[in-house]
Amino acid sequence: MKFSIGAVAAALLSLAGSASSFTAQSTPSRPSFGLSSTATPTEYTFDLTPLENPSEQPGPLPKATTDPLLVRAARGEKVERTPVWMMRQAGRHIAEYRAMVKKWPTFRERSEIPEVAVEVSLQPWRNYGTDGCILFSDILTPLPGMGVDFDITEKIGPVVTPMRTWEAVNKMHLIDPFKTCPFVDTALRALREEVDDQTTVLGFVGCPYTLATYLVEGQTSKEYLEIKKMAFKEPALLHAMLKNLAESIGEYACFQVEAGAQIIQIFDSWAGHLSPRDYDEFAAPYQKMVLDILKERHPEVPTVIYIKHSGALIERMARTGVDVVSLDWTVDMAEGRKRVNDAREATGLSVPGGVQGNLDPGVLMGDFDTIKERTEEILKKAGPTGHVMNLGHGIEAATPEENAKFFVETVRNYKHE
């Protein structure tokens, strides 16, 4: 199943600079997304033809003859320019997305109805020309496939019935993604067909420790006291939960690759709240379990790791063997690169290692001159190879779309000396 966006691209060009209406029109063979010429300005309407369900356990997509820019950069190959995308690039800062919320009010609708998830995923790629198109989803999406239900509310965020007993942990089971997440397969295959050959489709997963924080706390937390209480009072219980999660997340990552994802980014967002000793016990081993499962079956697929507030953990992140360490904005790019390479060399891994990032998302609230100066500073420090330009965290919901576009254009136009 393939989506056509040619009509959208042409319409956006003709209506650039003005408020536009958005509609979806159908063709005999596939959904087609385009701008309506009859709807009133600023009115967005949607008529998304459902995608076909994938066949049972379909095989991997055929490889392209030439890998896209972002994949080559993540492997450390010499590239013609630095690739760019943005964490959380699909979502709240885009007007088209906010209009879609009115028709599909819950996050799970927007991420689990394949044709909706595909449209949301395509919006930043279509509007800004990013080199990566990441699946619009959530790190909690695979949980029901492990026997753990969840919800995402607009005000609170993820909500899970807290799991703090052996009985609850023993009810978890290994995921069968084809049965519980078929919409992810459908969406990734559609994205691979929709984007051009030089655009990378990214999948992602949450790491076991970060997922465990939601399972134990029940929702987002500021102090993470419940999971720390479990770690210090019943470490065996937490380890059992983490092992269950790692096995299923490894399977889920492979499932995404086999559906078309060309890079997998792993997020251990809340591991930055751990001390180095506790990180080594409760986070790093399970990150590596996920990576090992993926690399055993798909060694050619580059992997990226991101942890918020990870300045003290860079060496530990690099030692997992991940291909690319995504640096947050609190780390100097040149220093971060050196620390990644030193850690890889000390561990016996090949150097140099890749890095991603790391513009402060707040810079995109500034003027164009500031965005250009700060972006080019990072590009210069990172150098021409082994770097994927990104933000140091997800893009803020209040970011002006024109600033996001200017950031991407700045990177695409930059020439390394």
Secondary structure, DSSP 4 states (H G I P E B T S, - for coil): ---B-HHHHHHHHHTTTS---BEEEE-SSSEEEE--SSSPTT-B---PPPPPPPPSSPPPPPPPSS--HHHHHHTT---SS--B--TT-SSTTSHHHHHHHHHS-SHHHHHHSHHHHHHHHHHHHHHH--SEEE----TTTTGGGGT---EEETTTEEE-----SHHHHHT-----HHHH-HHHHHHHHHHHHHS-TTSEEEEEEE-HHHHHHHHHHSB--SS-HHHHHHHHH-HHHHHHHHHHHHHHHHHHHHHHHHHT-SEEEEE-GGGGGS-HHHHHHHTHHHHHHHHHHHHHH-TTS-EEEE-TT-GGGHHHHHTTT-SEEE--TTS-HHHHHHHHHHHHHHHT--SSPEEE--B-GGGGGS-HHHHHHHHHHHHHHH-SSSEEB-BSSPPPTT--HHHHHHHHHHHHH----
